[in-house]
Amino acid sequence: MRIVAVQTGLSPKSVLGGTITDREFLTRIADRGVDVHLLVEHGEPVVEHPNFTPHTWRRRLRKKLPYIGNMDVALDLRLLLKRLPPVDWIRFNSPYSVGVGAVTSSAGHRIWGSYLHLEDRPFWRLVDRWLPTRCDLITCLSPDTRDDLVRVCPRVDHDRTIIVPMGIDAARFDRARPRRAAVRARLGIGPDEVLVLYVGVLSRRKGVSDLVAAWRKIADMPGARLLIIGKPVEEQQAALVNELAAADARVTHLAGVPYEEMPDYFVAGDVFFFPSHLEGYGIVVGEAMATGMPVVTTRAKGIRGVIAEGETALAGAVGDVDAHAEHLRRVIQDAVLRRRLGEAGRRRIASRFAWDGIIDRLMTALEQPMRTGSAA
């Protein structure tokens, strides 16, 4: 099987959820023998794999408008398809940045659209009404994403719009477990202190302001520590974190940690706090559960399908700072509760999000013949 994956990028170092998703899925289908041709923006780093062949699309105009980039994608994809042997699928990773260009140059090829979550902007809403009808296969990271897509574009409520969640490689974190004490010592975390961990970019969508406000409400808990690992992407949210870290000696902020080192910090934590407002899947929540950490989070789309509320996590409404603070207080004070939630989280990841079964289902979908009357 040969696939052309049209990408905004596929950096081996990125810790952004969308890039991790694409990197994991494409690498794992390449492990199954699929010949993957990557068409990425010129200048973007690309992960290496024996079954990956990189190609680039180049911006001809520097305007940062979605439809401009799609024009460039369309031109370079058309040229690439003329050079390649027969292609079974064209996959796009971003409906808005590259999806329109991929579809308009598909030349009768089957289209596989990958959806993390939907965005709510005028141009993008138009794309979501039209683009999915041109796809022969749509994979959604969560039931919430599928529901949102079908609500916007009812014509894709069929058996080729499927839910394919991210898998979690629990062994990646198990290998880091012997380094827990050393990492905590390096961070200055005492053996009896409870380390609360947040991992994610510093943006409003991730609930950073809620994180800061909730933490301030438990200022009377000196045995609690907070480690924020997050790249500043919005100035106001970054300022909130910087102010918190400067005013509270219990708080440490790391602006960046290499992807391969992230398991060390996960296993160093005792509680995972993630007050996000919207996710495609909530990869870091699943990773925290794989390490055996209890989770304090929200009932946001993309997260609620990963956790089991009350069983693996304590969850509140999006934006409910008082609930977040109370949940943090409970898990910090109660070691038995932490252990119960954490053990249940590990079991849930092992039973529902193991990679082998997920890739088996995806490969079955890719190998099915095209439906009669398909749009592409």
N, C-alpha and C positions, 0 to 999 in steps of 0.2 A: 504494500500500500504506500502511496506517495501523497503527501500533504504539503500544501503551501500555507504557512502560518504567517498571516499579515499582522505585524506587531508595531506598536509604538516603540518598543525596545525589549530587551531580554537580558538585562544586566545580571551577571553572576553574583554581584555584591548587594543588590538592592534588597532592602527590608520592607518595601512597600507591598501591601497585601496583593494588589493586582499583579505585580510582577512575579511575586512568589507563586501565585496561582498558576500563571502561564508557564513559568519555569518548571514547576513540579509536574504538571500535566503533560507538557510536551516532552520533557525528559523521560517520563515513565512510558509514554507510548513509543518513544524512540527505543527504549529498552526492549520493547516487544517486537522490534524489527521494522517499525514504520520509518520510511524515508522522509524526513522532515526538512523542507526548504524554508528557511526563515527569511522573510522580507521585512527588514527593520529600518527605521530611519537612519540615514547616513550619519556616522559619528557616534552612534549609540553602541556601548559595549554589548557583547553577546556571549552567553554561556557556551562552553564547548561540549560537544558530544560526538562520538564517532558517526552517528546517523543524522547529525545536523549539517546542513549546507547553508551558510549565511549569504544573503544578498541584501542590497540596500535600496530603499527609495529615498529620493533626494528632494528637499524643498526647493522649488523654483522661485517662490515668492516667500518673503520672510514674515508676512502677516500671520499672526497667531489666531486665525479663525478656523473653526473645524472644517468648513467646506473647502478651504484652500488646501489644507493638508490632504483631504480626500482626492482632490484633483491630481495631486502629485502621486499619490498611491495608485490611482487608476492608470496613469500613464506608465509607471514603472512596472506594475503588475502585468499589464498587457504585454510589454516587451519580454518579461520573464517567462510568461506562459508560452510564448512562441519558441523559446530556446529549450524548454524542458521536455523530457519524455512525458507520456500521458500522466495526468494528475487526477487523483481520485477525489480529493477534497480541497477546498479553499477555506481556511479558518481565519476569522478575524477576532482579535481580542478586545477591541474597543469599538462598539457600534458607532460612536460619535466621531472619533478621531480618524479611524481607518476603515470602518465597516462599509460606509457608503461607497468609497473608492473600490473596495474589494468586490462588492456586488456589481457595480457598474462595469467592471472589467472581467467578470467571471466567465464570459464567453461560453455559457452552457455547462460549466462545471458545477458540481454539487457544492453548496455553501453550508458551512458549519459556523453558526454564530454562538459565541461564548458570552454569557451575561452574568456579571457579578451582582450588580444592582442597577436600578434605573435612576437617572438624574432628572431633575425637574427644572428645565430651562426651555424657553420657547423653541429654539432650533432642535434641541434634543427630543422634545415631545413629538415634533413632526417626524423625526427619524424613527422613533419607537412605534409610530403608527404604520410606517411603510416598510422599513427594513426587515422586520421579522417575517413578513409574508414572502420574502425572497429566499428564505433559508430552508434547506432540506433537513437540517438538524439544528436544534437549539438546545444548548446545555445551560442550565441555571444552577447557580451554586446552592440555592436554598429554596424551599417551598414559598417563602415570601417573595423572592425574586420572580418565580414563575407566576404567582398570583398577580403581582404588579404588572408583569408583561401582558398577561392575558386580559387584564382589565383595560389596558391601553389599546391592545390589539387583539380583539376576541377571535380573529381568524386563526390564531396559532394555538388555540386550545385543542390540541390533538396529541396523538401518541408519539410524535417526533419532537415534542417540546418536553424535555426530560430534566429531572433533577439529578445532578452529579456533584455531590459535595466534595470539598477538599478532603483528602486523606491526611492523617497525622502519623508521622513516623516516630512512634514512642521510643524506639531504640536509640534514636538520636539524642534524646534527653537522658535515657538510662546510662549511656556511655559517659555523660558529664557528671553523674551523681557523685562519684568519688572526689570531685573537685569542689564540692559544696563548701566545706569548711574553709578551704583556701580562698575562695572567692569572697565569702563573707568577711574573712579577716582582712582582705585587701580593701574592702569597702568600709571597714571599721564597724561591722555589725557584731554585737556581742552575742554569745551563745544563748542567752535568755531573752534576747530582743526578738520581736516579731517583725519580719521584713515584709512590707506591702509593696508589690511591684506593679507598675504600669508600663506597658510597651505600646507605642503607637506614635504617629506624627502628632505634633502640637497644633491641632485645628479645632474649630468649633464643633465639627461633626463628630469628633472623637469624645466630646464632652469634657474637654480640658478645664473649662471654667467650673464645671460641676465637681471635678476632681479636687480642684484647689479649695472650693468652698466647703466640700465635705471634710477634707482633711483638717481645715481650720476648726471645724466643729468638734474634733476630737483632740484638741490641743492639750487636754488634761491627761493624755496617755503617754507618759515619757518612755515607756518600754516599747513603743511602736516606732518603726522607721519606715520611710517612704523612699523608694528608688524609682525615679521617672527616667525611662529610656525613650527619648523621642526627639526626632529631628524638627527644628522650628520651621514651620511652613506658613504660619500666619503670625504677623508681628504682634498683634494684641494678645494672642494666646501664649506666645513665647514669653512676653513680658510678665504675664501672670505667674508663669512657672518660675521665672528668674526672681521675681519678687518673693515668692514663697520660699524658694531655696535660700535666699539671702536672709530672710527673717526667721526661719525655723531650722535650727541645727539638726533636726531629725530628718531633713529632706536632702537628698542628693539627686542631681540631674546630670545625666550623660546624654549629650546631644547625638551621639552615634556610636554604635557597637557593630563590628563586622558580623555579617550573617552567620558565619561559621562559629562565632563565639557566643551567640545568643543562648544556646543551651546552658552554658555556665551560669548565666544570670537567672534563667528560669529555675534551675535547681537550687539556687541560693535563696529563692523567695519562699515565704510562708503563706501569703495570701495574694491573690491576683485581683486587682481593682481595675475595672474597665467600664466607665460610665458612658459608653458611646451612644450616639443618637441614631445611627444607621450604619449597617454593615452589609456587605454582600454575603459574608459567611462568618466573619469573626475568627480568623485563623489563630490569632494569639490566644483567644479564649480556649480553643481546642488544644493548643500547645500547653497552656497552663494546666488544663485538666490531665493531659498526658503525663505531666510531671507529678501529679498527685496534689496539686494546690487547690484549695477551695477558691471559688470565684465569687466576687461581689460585682454585679453588673446590672444591666437594664433589660427590659423586655423589648428591646429594639428589634426591628426586622433584621434578619440575618444572624442574630445572636440566640434568639429564643428557640431556634431549631437545633442548636448545638448543645445548650445546657439542658438540664432537667431541674426546673426550679424547685427549691426545697430539698433536692436530692444531691445535686452536684454544685449548686450555686444558690446564693441569696440574690434575688433580683427585685428591682424597684422600677417604677415608671420612669420613662425618659425625663430627665431634668429634676427628679425628686431628690434634692440634695439631703433633706432630712432623713429619708429612707436610706440613702447611701451611707450616711454617717452612722446611723443606728446599726446597719448591717456590718459595717467595718468594726464598730465597737464590739458586737457580738462575737465575731470570729477571732478578733484579736484577743479577747478575754478567755475564750473557751477552746482549749486545745483539743478536747474530745470532739467538738463540733468540727474543727478544722480537719481532723483526721477522718471523720465520717464523710464529710463532703468530698475530701480529696480522694479517698479510696473509691468512692462511687464514680467520681469523674474519670479515673483511670479505667475502670471497668466499662464505662460508657464509650470512651474513645476506642478501646480494644474491640468492642462488639459492633460498633456502628461506623467507625471511620478508619478501618484498616485499608491501606492502599490497594492491596491485591484484589480484593473484591470490587472496589470502585473502578479500577482500570479494566477488570473483566467486563463489567457492565458497559463501560464506555466503548471498548473494542467491539462488543456485540452490536452496539448501535451503529458504529462506523461501518461494520461489515454487512449490514442489512442492505438489500438492494433499494434503489430509489423508488419511492412510491409513485404509482400512476397519477399523473396530474400534478406532479411536484412543480413548485413555482420556479425553481432555478433552471 
